[in-house]
Amino acid sequence: MLKCRASAQKCSHSQQALADLEAMAGGDPRQRRRLALGRIAERWQQWQALSWEETPESLIRCDRER
C-alpha cells in the first residue's frame, strides 16, 4: 500500500510514510508542534540544576594531569 501511494504521489517511500503519519496524527501541524514544545519546556523546568563541587577549570586541570 505504501509503495502504491508513494508512486501515485510521485514521492519516496519515506516521504509517503511521513505524510501518512501526519495524516493519522490529525489536526494542525503547527499546533501539534507548539504543544510538543510546551511539553518539553514543562519537563525542562521540572529538572533540578546539577550542582558541581568543583569548577570547570579544576575538572579540566585534573583531567590533564591524569
Rosetta silent file (secondary structure, phi, psi, omega in degrees, C-alpha in Angstrom):
SEQUENCE: MLKCRASAQKCSHSQQALADLEAMAGGDPRQRRRLALGRIAERWQQWQALSWEETPESLIRCDRER
SCORE:     score description
SCORE:     0.000 S_00000001
   1 L     0.000  -45.915 -179.585    0.000    0.000    0.000 S_00000001
   2 H   -59.470  -44.178 -179.734    2.738    2.456    0.924 S_00000001
   3 H   -60.463  -42.353  179.831    4.528    1.770   -2.349 S_00000001
   4 H   -64.807  -44.469  179.911    1.330    2.365   -4.345 S_00000001
   5 H   -65.723  -39.778  178.905    0.550    5.644   -2.538 S_00000001
   6 H   -63.925  -42.127  178.405    4.151    6.830   -2.946 S_00000001
   7 H   -63.933  -42.449 -179.682    4.064    6.059   -6.670 S_00000001
   8 H   -65.060  -35.814 -179.639    0.737    7.843   -7.087 S_00000001
   9 H   -87.717   -5.634 -178.043    2.041   10.919   -5.240 S_00000001
  10 L    57.313   52.045  177.413    5.426   10.712   -7.036 S_00000001
  11 L  -139.442  171.108 -178.747    7.398   10.737   -3.794 S_00000001
  12 L   -75.350  166.094  178.693    9.754    8.427   -1.921 S_00000001
  13 H   -62.839  -40.216 -179.577    8.564    5.762    0.477 S_00000001
  14 H   -66.697  -38.709  177.476    9.923    7.703    3.449 S_00000001
  15 H   -64.432  -40.631  179.696    8.151   10.887    2.363 S_00000001
  16 H   -68.203  -39.032  178.075    4.899    8.981    1.955 S_00000001
  17 H   -61.608  -42.009  178.028    5.318    7.308    5.351 S_00000001
  18 H   -63.898  -42.882  178.009    5.810   10.718    6.933 S_00000001
  19 H   -62.089  -39.551  178.351    2.726   12.079    5.159 S_00000001
  20 H   -64.359  -43.466  179.100    0.716    9.070    6.385 S_00000001
  21 H   -63.814  -40.425  177.810    1.862    9.602    9.974 S_00000001
  22 H   -63.813  -39.702  179.194    0.975   13.296    9.806 S_00000001
  23 H   -66.739  -37.972  178.873   -2.474   12.440    8.462 S_00000001
  24 H   -67.743  -33.565 -179.123   -3.002    9.897   11.255 S_00000001
  25 H   -68.909  -31.595  178.005   -1.983   12.458   13.889 S_00000001
  26 L    68.658  174.251  177.246   -4.665   14.822   12.617 S_00000001
  27 L    72.701 -175.370 -178.384   -5.102   18.461   13.498 S_00000001
  28 L   -80.730  125.217 -179.496   -2.956   21.431   12.634 S_00000001
  29 H   -59.418  -36.716  179.615    0.770   20.572   12.367 S_00000001
  30 H   -66.452  -38.423  178.524    1.779   23.938   13.830 S_00000001
  31 H   -66.555  -41.589  177.499   -0.484   23.411   16.833 S_00000001
  32 H   -60.780  -40.724  179.475    0.954   19.912   17.381 S_00000001
  33 H   -64.896  -44.242  178.758    4.462   21.392   17.265 S_00000001
  34 H   -60.906  -42.685  179.016    3.550   24.117   19.767 S_00000001
  35 H   -64.094  -41.892  179.054    2.049   21.548   22.127 S_00000001
  36 H   -64.037  -43.606  178.432    5.106   19.304   21.843 S_00000001
  37 H   -64.877  -35.463  176.583    7.455   22.224   22.533 S_00000001
  38 H   -64.367  -42.305  177.528    5.289   23.203   25.504 S_00000001
  39 H   -63.767  -39.653  177.633    5.549   19.682   26.959 S_00000001
  40 H   -63.112  -44.631 -179.900    9.335   19.777   26.511 S_00000001
  41 H   -62.423  -40.362  178.530    9.540   23.163   28.248 S_00000001
  42 H   -63.012  -45.036  179.214    7.446   21.891   31.176 S_00000001
  43 H   -63.501  -39.573 -179.035    9.659   18.849   31.634 S_00000001
  44 H   -62.018  -40.265 -178.610   12.788   21.002   31.422 S_00000001
  45 H   -70.099  -22.618 -179.529   11.545   23.278   34.213 S_00000001
  46 H   -78.076  -18.909 -177.541   10.899   20.286   36.480 S_00000001
  47 L   -78.648  141.267  176.224   14.534   19.192   36.402 S_00000001
  48 L   -84.929  143.866  177.032   16.867   20.371   39.102 S_00000001
  49 L   -69.110  142.609  177.794   20.107   22.011   38.076 S_00000001
  50 L   -73.820  138.272  177.718   23.178   19.907   38.700 S_00000001
  51 L  -107.046  124.983  179.867   25.414   21.188   41.445 S_00000001
  52 L  -104.130  136.550  177.819   29.128   20.768   40.914 S_00000001
  53 L   -82.602  -22.734 -178.713   31.547   20.877   43.788 S_00000001
  54 L  -112.406  156.217  177.062   34.433   21.715   41.502 S_00000001
  55 L   -79.217  157.414  177.055   34.866   24.458   38.946 S_00000001
  56 H   -57.458  -36.469 -179.744   35.084   23.552   35.256 S_00000001
  57 H   -62.939  -42.936 -178.954   38.687   24.741   35.252 S_00000001
  58 H   -69.163  -33.289  176.153   39.680   22.397   38.075 S_00000001
  59 H   -64.871  -41.954  178.540   37.959   19.467   36.345 S_00000001
  60 H   -65.755  -43.779  179.485   39.906   20.168   33.147 S_00000001
  61 H   -60.077  -44.823  179.448   43.147   20.563   35.099 S_00000001
  62 H   -63.356  -39.525  179.123   42.559   17.262   36.884 S_00000001
  63 H   -66.352  -38.793  179.584   41.819   15.518   33.584 S_00000001
  64 H   -67.056  -33.994 -178.636   45.024   16.861   32.020 S_00000001
  65 H   -74.326  -19.811 -178.968   47.065   15.638   34.970 S_00000001
  66 L   -67.098    0.000    0.000   45.629   12.171   34.580 S_00000001
